Amino acid sequence: MRRALLTVFGLVGVMAVVAAVSSVWLVVQEPVMVADAVSSGQYRPLLAVLTQQVGQLCRALVTLL
């Protein structure tokens, strides 16, 4: 039970790190889009780009493995 709990916490941690790195990448690469999304309150374009980048990252990891 304890091992499974640590595994879940580890997966959540890895997902949080991926989301944080993707967010920083988005701010650096597309600052105007981020500023527009924050000022208008519509985050769908940001989420679309973030999910696309996370998908590409997962595909790259699967290819490496």
CHARMM-style PDB file with segment names, atoms N, HN, CA, C and O in Angstrom:
ATOM      1  N   MET     1       0.829  -1.197   0.000  1.00  0.00      PROA
ATOM      2  CA  MET     1       0.000   0.000   0.000  1.00  0.00      PROA
ATOM      3  C   MET     1       0.868   1.253   0.000  1.00  0.00      PROA
ATOM      4  O   MET     1       0.592   2.212  -0.720  1.00  0.00      PROA
ATOM      5  N   ARG     2       1.907   1.232   0.808  1.00  0.00      PROA
ATOM      6  HN  ARG     2       2.131   0.452   1.393  1.00  0.00      PROA
ATOM      7  CA  ARG     2       2.764   2.403   0.917  1.00  0.00      PROA
ATOM      8  C   ARG     2       3.519   2.654  -0.394  1.00  0.00      PROA
ATOM      9  O   ARG     2       3.702   3.798  -0.812  1.00  0.00      PROA
ATOM     10  N   ARG     3       3.946   1.571  -1.025  1.00  0.00      PROA
ATOM     11  HN  ARG     3       3.796   0.642  -0.685  1.00  0.00      PROA
ATOM     12  CA  ARG     3       4.675   1.698  -2.281  1.00  0.00      PROA
ATOM     13  C   ARG     3       3.781   2.278  -3.379  1.00  0.00      PROA
ATOM     14  O   ARG     3       4.221   3.117  -4.165  1.00  0.00      PROA
ATOM     15  N   ALA     4       2.533   1.829  -3.427  1.00  0.00      PROA
ATOM     16  HN  ALA     4       2.176   1.148  -2.788  1.00  0.00      PROA
ATOM     17  CA  ALA     4       1.594   2.346  -4.424  1.00  0.00      PROA
ATOM     18  C   ALA     4       1.332   3.831  -4.200  1.00  0.00      PROA
ATOM     19  O   ALA     4       1.215   4.598  -5.156  1.00  0.00      PROA
ATOM     20  N   LEU     5       1.241   4.225  -2.953  1.00  0.00      PROA
ATOM     21  HN  LEU     5       1.336   3.602  -2.177  1.00  0.00      PROA
ATOM     22  CA  LEU     5       1.012   5.629  -2.637  1.00  0.00      PROA
ATOM     23  C   LEU     5       2.198   6.485  -3.084  1.00  0.00      PROA
ATOM     24  O   LEU     5       2.011   7.581  -3.613  1.00  0.00      PROA
ATOM     25  N   LEU     6       3.405   5.989  -2.874  1.00  0.00      PROA
ATOM     26  HN  LEU     6       3.556   5.099  -2.445  1.00  0.00      PROA
ATOM     27  CA  LEU     6       4.590   6.715  -3.329  1.00  0.00      PROA
ATOM     28  C   LEU     6       4.634   6.803  -4.848  1.00  0.00      PROA
ATOM     29  O   LEU     6       5.067   7.815  -5.399  1.00  0.00      PROA
ATOM     30  N   THR     7       4.196   5.761  -5.521  1.00  0.00      PROA
ATOM     31  HN  THR     7       3.844   4.939  -5.074  1.00  0.00      PROA
ATOM     32  CA  THR     7       4.154   5.780  -6.978  1.00  0.00      PROA
ATOM     33  C   THR     7       3.169   6.829  -7.476  1.00  0.00      PROA
ATOM     34  O   THR     7       3.463   7.562  -8.420  1.00  0.00      PROA
ATOM     35  N   VAL     8       2.016   6.902  -6.852  1.00  0.00      PROA
ATOM     36  HN  VAL     8       1.776   6.307  -6.085  1.00  0.00      PROA
ATOM     37  CA  VAL     8       1.014   7.906  -7.243  1.00  0.00      PROA
ATOM     38  C   VAL     8       1.565   9.308  -7.011  1.00  0.00      PROA
ATOM     39  O   VAL     8       1.432  10.179  -7.871  1.00  0.00      PROA
ATOM     40  N   PHE     9       2.179   9.528  -5.860  1.00  0.00      PROA
ATOM     41  HN  PHE     9       2.288   8.821  -5.161  1.00  0.00      PROA
ATOM     42  CA  PHE     9       2.762  10.845  -5.582  1.00  0.00      PROA
ATOM     43  C   PHE     9       3.869  11.174  -6.581  1.00  0.00      PROA
ATOM     44  O   PHE     9       4.008  12.323  -6.999  1.00  0.00      PROA
ATOM     45  N   GLY    10       4.643  10.184  -6.956  1.00  0.00      PROA
ATOM     46  HN  GLY    10       4.530   9.250  -6.616  1.00  0.00      PROA
ATOM     47  CA  GLY    10       5.694  10.400  -7.941  1.00  0.00      PROA
ATOM     48  C   GLY    10       5.138  10.796  -9.292  1.00  0.00      PROA
ATOM     49  O   GLY    10       5.661  11.702  -9.940  1.00  0.00      PROA
ATOM     50  N   LEU    11       4.076  10.120  -9.724  1.00  0.00      PROA
ATOM     51  HN  LEU    11       3.651   9.383  -9.197  1.00  0.00      PROA
ATOM     52  CA  LEU    11       3.457  10.452 -11.006  1.00  0.00      PROA
ATOM     53  C   LEU    11       2.854  11.845 -10.997  1.00  0.00      PROA
ATOM     54  O   LEU    11       2.967  12.586 -11.973  1.00  0.00      PROA
ATOM     55  N   VAL    12       2.217  12.197  -9.895  1.00  0.00      PROA
ATOM     56  HN  VAL    12       2.125  11.595  -9.102  1.00  0.00      PROA
ATOM     57  CA  VAL    12       1.642  13.543  -9.768  1.00  0.00      PROA
ATOM     58  C   VAL    12       2.757  14.584  -9.801  1.00  0.00      PROA
ATOM     59  O   VAL    12       2.607  15.638 -10.419  1.00  0.00      PROA
ATOM     60  N   GLY    13       3.856  14.294  -9.146  1.00  0.00      PROA
ATOM     61  HN  GLY    13       3.977  13.438  -8.644  1.00  0.00      PROA
ATOM     62  CA  GLY    13       4.987  15.212  -9.156  1.00  0.00      PROA
ATOM     63  C   GLY    13       5.577  15.399 -10.540  1.00  0.00      PROA
ATOM     64  O   GLY    13       5.893  16.520 -10.940  1.00  0.00      PROA
ATOM     65  N   VAL    14       5.724  14.310 -11.269  1.00  0.00      PROA
ATOM     66  HN  VAL    14       5.467  13.400 -10.945  1.00  0.00      PROA
ATOM     67  CA  VAL    14       6.260  14.391 -12.625  1.00  0.00      PROA
ATOM     68  C   VAL    14       5.316  15.192 -13.522  1.00  0.00      PROA
ATOM     69  O   VAL    14       5.770  16.008 -14.323  1.00  0.00      PROA
ATOM     70  N   MET    15       4.019  14.968 -13.395  1.00  0.00      PROA
ATOM     71  HN  MET    15       3.649  14.305 -12.744  1.00  0.00      PROA
ATOM     72  CA  MET    15       3.056  15.712 -14.198  1.00  0.00      PROA
ATOM     73  C   MET    15       3.090  17.199 -13.851  1.00  0.00      PROA
ATOM     74  O   MET    15       2.949  18.042 -14.737  1.00  0.00      PROA
ATOM     75  N   ALA    16       3.274  17.529 -12.575  1.00  0.00      PROA
ATOM     76  HN  ALA    16       3.388  16.844 -11.855  1.00  0.00      PROA
ATOM     77  CA  ALA    16       3.359  18.928 -12.172  1.00  0.00      PROA
ATOM     78  C   ALA    16       4.601  19.592 -12.756  1.00  0.00      PROA
ATOM     79  O   ALA    16       4.550  20.741 -13.193  1.00  0.00      PROA
ATOM     80  N   VAL    17       5.707  18.869 -12.761  1.00  0.00      PROA
ATOM     81  HN  VAL    17       5.748  17.935 -12.405  1.00  0.00      PROA
ATOM     82  CA  VAL    17       6.941  19.414 -13.335  1.00  0.00      PROA
ATOM     83  C   VAL    17       6.773  19.633 -14.834  1.00  0.00      PROA
ATOM     84  O   VAL    17       7.202  20.660 -15.359  1.00  0.00      PROA
ATOM     85  N   VAL    18       6.162  18.691 -15.519  1.00  0.00      PROA
ATOM     86  HN  VAL    18       5.814  17.857 -15.092  1.00  0.00      PROA
ATOM     87  CA  VAL    18       5.940  18.839 -16.964  1.00  0.00      PROA
ATOM     88  C   VAL    18       5.039  20.037 -17.246  1.00  0.00      PROA
ATOM     89  O   VAL    18       5.299  20.803 -18.174  1.00  0.00      PROA
ATOM     90  N   ALA    19       3.988  20.203 -16.457  1.00  0.00      PROA
ATOM     91  HN  ALA    19       3.777  19.581 -15.703  1.00  0.00      PROA
ATOM     92  CA  ALA    19       3.090  21.345 -16.645  1.00  0.00      PROA
ATOM     93  C   ALA    19       3.816  22.664 -16.384  1.00  0.00      PROA
ATOM     94  O   ALA    19       3.616  23.634 -17.115  1.00  0.00      PROA
ATOM     95  N   ALA    20       4.650  22.709 -15.359  1.00  0.00      PROA
ATOM     96  HN  ALA    20       4.813  21.921 -14.765  1.00  0.00      PROA
ATOM     97  CA  ALA    20       5.383  23.934 -15.035  1.00  0.00      PROA
ATOM     98  C   ALA    20       6.381  24.289 -16.136  1.00  0.00      PROA
ATOM     99  O   ALA    20       6.475  25.444 -16.550  1.00  0.00      PROA
ATOM    100  N   VAL    21       7.118  23.298 -16.601  1.00  0.00      PROA
ATOM    101  HN  VAL    21       7.042  22.359 -16.265  1.00  0.00      PROA
ATOM    102  CA  VAL    21       8.099  23.549 -17.660  1.00  0.00      PROA
ATOM    103  C   VAL    21       7.391  23.972 -18.941  1.00  0.00      PROA
ATOM    104  O   VAL    21       7.866  24.864 -19.644  1.00  0.00      PROA
ATOM    105  N   SER    22       6.281  23.351 -19.247  1.00  0.00      PROA
ATOM    106  HN  SER    22       5.896  22.626 -18.676  1.00  0.00      PROA
ATOM    107  CA  SER    22       5.522  23.723 -20.446  1.00  0.00      PROA
ATOM    108  C   SER    22       4.986  25.144 -20.337  1.00  0.00      PROA
ATOM    109  O   SER    22       4.978  25.884 -21.321  1.00  0.00      PROA
ATOM    110  N   SER    23       4.545  25.521 -19.160  1.00  0.00      PROA
ATOM    111  HN  SER    23       4.552  24.919 -18.361  1.00  0.00      PROA
ATOM    112  CA  SER    23       4.043  26.884 -18.956  1.00  0.00      PROA
ATOM    113  C   SER    23       5.147  27.914 -19.134  1.00  0.00      PROA
ATOM    114  O   SER    23       4.938  28.945 -19.773  1.00  0.00      PROA
ATOM    115  N   VAL    24       6.304  27.644 -18.580  1.00  0.00      PROA
ATOM    116  HN  VAL    24       6.473  26.806 -18.061  1.00  0.00      PROA
ATOM    117  CA  VAL    24       7.435  28.566 -18.741  1.00  0.00      PROA
ATOM    118  C   VAL    24       7.834  28.643 -20.199  1.00  0.00      PROA
ATOM    119  O   VAL    24       8.111  29.726 -20.715  1.00  0.00      PROA
ATOM    120  N   TRP    25       7.866  27.491 -20.873  1.00  0.00      PROA
ATOM    121  HN  TRP    25       7.641  26.612 -20.455  1.00  0.00      PROA
ATOM    122  CA  TRP    25       8.198  27.481 -22.293  1.00  0.00      PROA
ATOM    123  C   TRP    25       7.215  28.343 -23.081  1.00  0.00      PROA
ATOM    124  O   TRP    25       7.616  29.096 -23.969  1.00  0.00      PROA
ATOM    125  N   LEU    26       5.932  28.232 -22.756  1.00  0.00      PROA
ATOM    126  HN  LEU    26       5.606  27.621 -22.035  1.00  0.00      PROA
ATOM    127  CA  LEU    26       4.908  28.990 -23.461  1.00  0.00      PROA
ATOM    128  C   LEU    26       5.078  30.485 -23.224  1.00  0.00      PROA
ATOM    129  O   LEU    26       4.914  31.278 -24.150  1.00  0.00      PROA
ATOM    130  N   VAL    27       5.400  30.874 -22.012  1.00  0.00      PROA
ATOM    131  HN  VAL    27       5.534  30.230 -21.259  1.00  0.00      PROA
ATOM    132  CA  VAL    27       5.605  32.294 -21.716  1.00  0.00      PROA
ATOM    133  C   VAL    27       6.808  32.833 -22.485  1.00  0.00      PROA
ATOM    134  O   VAL    27       6.790  33.975 -22.945  1.00  0.00      PROA
ATOM    135  N   VAL    28       7.837  32.030 -22.626  1.00  0.00      PROA
ATOM    136  HN  VAL    28       7.852  31.102 -22.252  1.00  0.00      PROA
ATOM    137  CA  VAL    28       9.035  32.476 -23.339  1.00  0.00      PROA
ATOM    138  C   VAL    28       8.793  32.510 -24.851  1.00  0.00      PROA
ATOM    139  O   VAL    28       9.231  33.441 -25.526  1.00  0.00      PROA
ATOM    140  N   GLN    29       8.106  31.513 -25.379  1.00  0.00      PROA
ATOM    141  HN  GLN    29       7.750  30.757 -24.831  1.00  0.00      PROA
ATOM    142  CA  GLN    29       7.920  31.409 -26.832  1.00  0.00      PROA
ATOM    143  C   GLN    29       6.782  32.275 -27.370  1.00  0.00      PROA
ATOM    144  O   GLN    29       6.883  32.820 -28.469  1.00  0.00      PROA
ATOM    145  N   GLU    30       5.714  32.401 -26.608  1.00  0.00      PROA
ATOM    146  HN  GLU    30       5.632  31.958 -25.715  1.00  0.00      PROA
ATOM    147  CA  GLU    30       4.520  33.120 -27.071  1.00  0.00      PROA
ATOM    148  C   GLU    30       4.049  34.139 -26.028  1.00  0.00      PROA
ATOM    149  O   GLU    30       2.950  33.991 -25.492  1.00  0.00      PROA
ATOM    150  N   PRO    31       4.843  35.161 -25.729  1.00  0.00      PROA
ATOM    151  CA  PRO    31       4.452  36.093 -24.672  1.00  0.00      PROA
ATOM    152  C   PRO    31       3.200  36.902 -25.000  1.00  0.00      PROA
ATOM    153  O   PRO    31       2.424  37.228 -24.101  1.00  0.00      PROA
ATOM    154  N   VAL    32       2.993  37.229 -26.274  1.00  0.00      PROA
ATOM    155  HN  VAL    32       3.623  36.964 -27.004  1.00  0.00      PROA
ATOM    156  CA  VAL    32       1.819  38.017 -26.652  1.00  0.00      PROA
ATOM    157  C   VAL    32       0.545  37.190 -26.468  1.00  0.00      PROA
ATOM    158  O   VAL    32      -0.457  37.700 -25.967  1.00  0.00      PROA
ATOM    159  N   MET    33       0.579  35.924 -26.869  1.00  0.00      PROA
ATOM    160  HN  MET    33       1.393  35.510 -27.276  1.00  0.00      PROA
ATOM    161  CA  MET    33      -0.595  35.072 -26.714  1.00  0.00      PROA
ATOM    162  C   MET    33      -0.928  34.868 -25.240  1.00  0.00      PROA
ATOM    163  O   MET    33      -2.100  34.865 -24.863  1.00  0.00      PROA
ATOM    164  N   VAL    34       0.088  34.698 -24.410  1.00  0.00      PROA
ATOM    165  HN  VAL    34       1.040  34.700 -24.716  1.00  0.00      PROA
ATOM    166  CA  VAL    34      -0.139  34.533 -22.975  1.00  0.00      PROA
ATOM    167  C   VAL    34      -0.734  35.799 -22.387  1.00  0.00      PROA
ATOM    168  O   VAL    34      -1.676  35.732 -21.596  1.00  0.00      PROA
ATOM    169  N   ALA    35      -0.196  36.954 -22.763  1.00  0.00      PROA
ATOM    170  HN  ALA    35       0.569  37.008 -23.405  1.00  0.00      PROA
ATOM    171  CA  ALA    35      -0.714  38.225 -22.243  1.00  0.00      PROA
ATOM    172  C   ALA    35      -2.160  38.453 -22.680  1.00  0.00      PROA
ATOM    173  O   ALA    35      -2.983  38.907 -21.885  1.00  0.00      PROA
ATOM    174  N   ASP    36      -2.471  38.142 -23.929  1.00  0.00      PROA
ATOM    175  HN  ASP    36      -1.802  37.773 -24.574  1.00  0.00      PROA
ATOM    176  CA  ASP    36      -3.850  38.282 -24.411  1.00  0.00      PROA
ATOM    177  C   ASP    36      -4.794  37.349 -23.666  1.00  0.00      PROA
ATOM    178  O   ASP    36      -5.904  37.741 -23.304  1.00  0.00      PROA
ATOM    179  N   ALA    37      -4.357  36.125 -23.438  1.00  0.00      PROA
ATOM    180  HN  ALA    37      -3.455  35.807 -23.731  1.00  0.00      PROA
ATOM    181  CA  ALA    37      -5.203  35.155 -22.739  1.00  0.00      PROA
ATOM    182  C   ALA    37      -5.444  35.578 -21.303  1.00  0.00      PROA
ATOM    183  O   ALA    37      -6.559  35.441 -20.798  1.00  0.00      PROA
ATOM    184  N   VAL    38      -4.424  36.088 -20.639  1.00  0.00      PROA
ATOM    185  HN  VAL    38      -3.519  36.200 -21.049  1.00  0.00      PROA
ATOM    186  CA  VAL    38      -4.582  36.514 -19.250  1.00  0.00      PROA
ATOM    187  C   VAL    38      -5.477  37.740 -19.167  1.00  0.00      PROA
ATOM    188  O   VAL    38      -6.327  37.825 -18.281  1.00  0.00      PROA
ATOM    189  N   SER    39      -5.300  38.685 -20.073  1.00  0.00      PROA
ATOM    190  HN  SER    39      -4.610  38.616 -20.793  1.00  0.00      PROA
ATOM    191  CA  SER    39      -6.109  39.903 -20.010  1.00  0.00      PROA
ATOM    192  C   SER    39      -7.572  39.650 -20.379  1.00  0.00      PROA
ATOM    193  O   SER    39      -8.471  40.291 -19.834  1.00  0.00      PROA
ATOM    194  N   SER    40      -7.813  38.718 -21.303  1.00  0.00      PROA
ATOM    195  HN  SER    40      -7.083  38.197 -21.746  1.00  0.00      PROA
ATOM    196  CA  SER    40      -9.201  38.445 -21.713  1.00  0.00      PROA
ATOM    197  C   SER    40      -9.859  37.367 -20.856  1.00  0.00      PROA
ATOM    198  O   SER    40     -11.085  37.259 -20.828  1.00  0.00      PROA
ATOM    199  N   GLY    41      -9.059  36.578 -20.165  1.00  0.00      PROA
ATOM    200  HN  GLY    41      -8.063  36.665 -20.188  1.00  0.00      PROA
ATOM    201  CA  GLY    41      -9.614  35.524 -19.317  1.00  0.00      PROA
ATOM    202  C   GLY    41      -9.979  34.252 -20.076  1.00  0.00      PROA
ATOM    203  O   GLY    41     -10.619  33.363 -19.514  1.00  0.00      PROA
ATOM    204  N   GLN    42      -9.585  34.151 -21.328  1.00  0.00      PROA
ATOM    205  HN  GLN    42      -9.064  34.873 -21.785  1.00  0.00      PROA
ATOM    206  CA  GLN    42      -9.880  32.962 -22.121  1.00  0.00      PROA
ATOM    207  C   GLN    42      -8.603  32.145 -22.265  1.00  0.00      PROA
ATOM    208  O   GLN    42      -7.669  32.545 -22.960  1.00  0.00      PROA
ATOM    209  N   TYR    43      -8.579  30.997 -21.598  1.00  0.00      PROA
ATOM    210  HN  TYR    43      -9.338  30.673 -21.034  1.00  0.00      PROA
ATOM    211  CA  TYR    43      -7.372  30.191 -21.522  1.00  0.00      PROA
ATOM    212  C   TYR    43      -7.381  28.992 -22.459  1.00  0.00      PROA
ATOM    213  O   TYR    43      -6.439  28.200 -22.448  1.00  0.00      PROA
ATOM    214  N   ARG    44      -8.414  28.843 -23.260  1.00  0.00      PROA
ATOM    215  HN  ARG    44      -9.180  29.487 -23.268  1.00  0.00      PROA
ATOM    216  CA  ARG    44      -8.481  27.692 -24.168  1.00  0.00      PROA
ATOM    217  C   ARG    44      -7.323  27.635 -25.154  1.00  0.00      PROA
ATOM    218  O   ARG    44      -6.781  26.551 -25.372  1.00  0.00      PROA
ATOM    219  N   PRO    45      -6.914  28.750 -25.765  1.00  0.00      PROA
ATOM    220  CA  PRO    45      -5.761  28.663 -26.684  1.00  0.00      PROA
ATOM    221  C   PRO    45      -4.482  28.218 -25.964  1.00  0.00      PROA
ATOM    222  O   PRO    45      -3.681  27.470 -26.523  1.00  0.00      PROA
ATOM    223  N   LEU    46      -4.298  28.675 -24.741  1.00  0.00      PROA
ATOM    224  HN  LEU    46      -4.949  29.283 -24.286  1.00  0.00      PROA
ATOM    225  CA  LEU    46      -3.118  28.265 -23.980  1.00  0.00      PROA
ATOM    226  C   LEU    46      -3.161  26.783 -23.671  1.00  0.00      PROA
ATOM    227  O   LEU    46      -2.152  26.088 -23.796  1.00  0.00      PROA
ATOM    228  N   LEU    47      -4.319  26.298 -23.271  1.00  0.00      PROA
ATOM    229  HN  LEU    47      -5.138  26.862 -23.169  1.00  0.00      PROA
ATOM    230  CA  LEU    47      -4.448  24.879 -22.957  1.00  0.00      PROA
ATOM    231  C   LEU    47      -4.244  24.020 -24.196  1.00  0.00      PROA
ATOM    232  O   LEU    47      -3.669  22.934 -24.118  1.00  0.00      PROA
ATOM    233  N   ALA    48      -4.710  24.502 -25.327  1.00  0.00      PROA
ATOM    234  HN  ALA    48      -5.177  25.384 -25.391  1.00  0.00      PROA
ATOM    235  CA  ALA    48      -4.523  23.749 -26.570  1.00  0.00      PROA
ATOM    236  C   ALA    48      -3.044  23.617 -26.909  1.00  0.00      PROA
ATOM    237  O   ALA    48      -2.583  22.539 -27.284  1.00  0.00      PROA
ATOM    238  N   VAL    49      -2.306  24.704 -26.780  1.00  0.00      PROA
ATOM    239  HN  VAL    49      -2.681  25.580 -26.475  1.00  0.00      PROA
ATOM    240  CA  VAL    49      -0.871  24.658 -27.085  1.00  0.00      PROA
ATOM    241  C   VAL    49      -0.145  23.801 -26.055  1.00  0.00      PROA
ATOM    242  O   VAL    49       0.745  23.031 -26.415  1.00  0.00      PROA
ATOM    243  N   LEU    50      -0.510  23.921 -24.778  1.00  0.00      PROA
ATOM    244  HN  LEU    50      -1.234  24.547 -24.486  1.00  0.00      PROA
ATOM    245  CA  LEU    50       0.139  23.124 -23.737  1.00  0.00      PROA
ATOM    246  C   LEU    50      -0.108  21.636 -23.935  1.00  0.00      PROA
ATOM    247  O   LEU    50       0.816  20.835 -23.792  1.00  0.00      PROA
ATOM    248  N   THR    51      -1.337  21.254 -24.260  1.00  0.00      PROA
ATOM    249  HN  THR    51      -2.088  21.904 -24.375  1.00  0.00      PROA
ATOM    250  CA  THR    51      -1.608  19.831 -24.467  1.00  0.00      PROA
ATOM    251  C   THR    51      -0.876  19.307 -25.700  1.00  0.00      PROA
ATOM    252  O   THR    51      -0.435  18.157 -25.721  1.00  0.00      PROA
ATOM    253  N   GLN    52      -0.750  20.140 -26.713  1.00  0.00      PROA
ATOM    254  HN  GLN    52      -1.108  21.074 -26.695  1.00  0.00      PROA
ATOM    255  CA  GLN    52      -0.003  19.731 -27.906  1.00  0.00      PROA
ATOM    256  C   GLN    52       1.464  19.490 -27.540  1.00  0.00      PROA
ATOM    257  O   GLN    52       2.054  18.500 -27.973  1.00  0.00      PROA
ATOM    258  N   GLN    53       2.044  20.373 -26.761  1.00  0.00      PROA
ATOM    259  HN  GLN    53       1.564  21.177 -26.410  1.00  0.00      PROA
ATOM    260  CA  GLN    53       3.454  20.226 -26.385  1.00  0.00      PROA
ATOM    261  C   GLN    53       3.667  19.021 -25.476  1.00  0.00      PROA
ATOM    262  O   GLN    53       4.657  18.303 -25.620  1.00  0.00      PROA
ATOM    263  N   VAL    54       2.752  18.794 -24.547  1.00  0.00      PROA
ATOM    264  HN  VAL    54       1.948  19.376 -24.429  1.00  0.00      PROA
ATOM    265  CA  VAL    54       2.870  17.623 -23.670  1.00  0.00      PROA
ATOM    266  C   VAL    54       2.727  16.342 -24.485  1.00  0.00      PROA
ATOM    267  O   VAL    54       3.415  15.357 -24.216  1.00  0.00      PROA
ATOM    268  N   GLY    55       1.849  16.346 -25.469  1.00  0.00      PROA
ATOM    269  HN  GLY    55       1.291  17.146 -25.688  1.00  0.00      PROA
ATOM    270  CA  GLY    55       1.700  15.190 -26.346  1.00  0.00      PROA
ATOM    271  C   GLY    55       2.970  14.912 -27.133  1.00  0.00      PROA
ATOM    272  O   GLY    55       3.380  13.759 -27.272  1.00  0.00      PROA
ATOM    273  N   GLN    56       3.587  15.959 -27.644  1.00  0.00      PROA
ATOM    274  HN  GLN    56       3.254  16.895 -27.531  1.00  0.00      PROA
ATOM    275  CA  GLN    56       4.847  15.773 -28.373  1.00  0.00      PROA
ATOM    276  C   GLN    56       5.933  15.259 -27.446  1.00  0.00      PROA
ATOM    277  O   GLN    56       6.748  14.429 -27.850  1.00  0.00      PROA
ATOM    278  N   LEU    57       5.958  15.736 -26.218  1.00  0.00      PROA
ATOM    279  HN  LEU    57       5.296  16.410 -25.889  1.00  0.00      PROA
ATOM    280  CA  LEU    57       6.936  15.266 -25.247  1.00  0.00      PROA
ATOM    281  C   LEU    57       6.726  13.785 -24.939  1.00  0.00      PROA
ATOM    282  O   LEU    57       7.688  13.022 -24.857  1.00  0.00      PROA
ATOM    283  N   CYS    58       5.484  13.390 -24.771  1.00  0.00      PROA
ATOM    284  HN  CYS    58       4.703  14.010 -24.838  1.00  0.00      PROA
ATOM    285  CA  CYS    58       5.187  11.969 -24.479  1.00  0.00      PROA
ATOM    286  C   CYS    58       5.575  11.093 -25.660  1.00  0.00      PROA
ATOM    287  O   CYS    58       6.129  10.011 -25.466  1.00  0.00      PROA
ATOM    288  N   ARG    59       5.296  11.538 -26.877  1.00  0.00      PROA
ATOM    289  HN  ARG    59       4.846  12.417 -27.035  1.00  0.00      PROA
ATOM    290  CA  ARG    59       5.688  10.766 -28.056  1.00  0.00      PROA
ATOM    291  C   ARG    59       7.209  10.622 -28.136  1.00  0.00      PROA
ATOM    292  O   ARG    59       7.720   9.558 -28.483  1.00  0.00      PROA
ATOM    293  N   ALA    60       7.915  11.686 -27.816  1.00  0.00      PROA
ATOM    294  HN  ALA    60       7.500  12.551 -27.534  1.00  0.00      PROA
ATOM    295  CA  ALA    60       9.382  11.625 -27.845  1.00  0.00      PROA
ATOM    296  C   ALA    60       9.907  10.658 -26.782  1.00  0.00      PROA
ATOM    297  O   ALA    60      10.853   9.910 -27.029  1.00  0.00      PROA
ATOM    298  N   LEU    61       9.294  10.678 -25.610  1.00  0.00      PROA
ATOM    299  HN  LEU    61       8.526  11.286 -25.410  1.00  0.00      PROA
ATOM    300  CA  LEU    61       9.718   9.757 -24.554  1.00  0.00      PROA
ATOM    301  C   LEU    61       9.441   8.304 -24.936  1.00  0.00      PROA
ATOM    302  O   LEU    61      10.268   7.428 -24.682  1.00  0.00      PROA
ATOM    303  N   VAL    62       8.305   8.049 -25.532  1.00  0.00      PROA
ATOM    304  HN  VAL    62       7.633   8.761 -25.739  1.00  0.00      PROA
ATOM    305  CA  VAL    62       7.974   6.685 -25.962  1.00  0.00      PROA
ATOM    306  C   VAL    62       8.942   6.232 -27.043  1.00  0.00      PROA
ATOM    307  O   VAL    62       9.339   5.067 -27.070  1.00  0.00      PROA
ATOM    308  N   THR    63       9.325   7.131 -27.925  1.00  0.00      PROA
ATOM    309  HN  THR    63       9.003   8.078 -27.903  1.00  0.00      PROA
ATOM    310  CA  THR    63      10.276   6.776 -28.975  1.00  0.00      PROA
ATOM    311  C   THR    63      11.633   6.419 -28.380  1.00  0.00      PROA
ATOM    312  O   THR    63      12.300   5.498 -28.853  1.00  0.00      PROA
ATOM    313  N   LEU    64      12.037   7.142 -27.352  1.00  0.00      PROA
ATOM    314  HN  LEU    64      11.495   7.890 -26.968  1.00  0.00      PROA
ATOM    315  CA  LEU    64      13.320   6.849 -26.693  1.00  0.00      PROA
ATOM    316  C   LEU    64      13.306   5.512 -25.983  1.00  0.00      PROA
ATOM    317  O   LEU    64      14.309   4.798 -25.961  1.00  0.00      PROA
ATOM    318  N   LEU    65      12.173   5.180 -25.406  1.00  0.00      PROA
ATOM    319  HN  LEU    65      11.359   5.761 -25.424  1.00  0.00      PROA
ATOM    320  CA  LEU    65      12.079   3.923 -24.658  1.00  0.00      PROA
ATOM    321  C   LEU    65      11.877   2.776 -25.619  1.00  0.00      PROA
ATOM    322  OT1 LEU    65      11.772   1.625 -25.193  1.00  0.00      PROA
TER     323      LEU     65
END
